[in-house]
Amino acid sequence: MGELRQATTTLEAAGRLAATAGEPGLAQRVRLRLSYLAVFAEGSSMLEHLAAAEEAAQVFEALGDDAGLAFALLQQAHMRRDTGQAELGLALAGRGARLAAAAGDLAGARACRRMAAMCAAVGPTRVPAALEVCDAADAIADTGGSSVWDARAWLLAQAGRIGEARALYEEAVARLRERGALLQLRVGMALAALAERAAGDLPRAWDLFRGAYALVDADVRGDVSAAAGELACVLALAGAEVEAARLAEEARAFLVPGDVLGGIHWRRATALVAARQGRREDALRLSNEACALADATDWLTFRAETHEEAALVRRHAGDAGAEAEALDAALALYERKGNRAGAERVRATLAGSDPWVGPGLRHVAQQSK
């Protein structure tokens, strides 16, 4: 949190200087950066920051500042991605990359290309095409760490290429540890965990999510909610009910306004806990809410995972028909995304296997006590 406070103080001073010097473009950049920091450090609304970014884009366009406009589009893309409109975020980031490149702002172009890759990974872009977006981003990456390895690893896992995904993320995470880049390390470990979750290896996902959670700054609301919610979902699948419930409540308490994913996470985890404890009505209500929130987004893999977990809730509730319907919904979403690993897992479940049992998960449950 100290770094964020220092950044805020520096930006506020820069804003005053820009206003005094009559530099409207610089002043607008400062205001937009402060608005962005407020979302994660203070729990401000994502939708408010989106509105600020849209207003800033109009200012930059009027000033003829293409680099500034690209930055505003980058911020819009980020908020669109995080509020369930990743496909729109992809288009905004792509436009931003072109504007930044034309203005000679290579760093801005790289940032926009990286955002485009993350939007493609999260949204409805099929896995092979999303990997091509990653290729485009890496084509202009430099040695400063602008590679989109985390998005690529997640996509490779979805494609059923978990060995390649692991080799990629393990090398990248090791480099981040050596550099001491804690914020990047936390985000990277969380994305690596998503790759393992996509591949169905919950023990590995738990270990990575646990590491990411340990790096969270308790004063950064957005990070707390995301890390706690992700870990809670894995623990709930593993049957670690007490710790899953605690983390789900923590994720809910630190939820940033407009954080759709956080709202889905705590409901998914709490629904599974309630189902395992025999609280049928609570479990079904929360699971239905999670599915409704997820289905209002274009995050195909997250939506599929939500329905896959909803099937388990319905199994505990003793409703085989509803379980099959939830699995069919998950399968359709995985297939739309081109998520081979998820689709194969659901087909196996429909054929009678249970992917969420075994000694690995028992170890997770025991270690979380």
Disulfide bonds with the S-S distance in Angstrom:
none
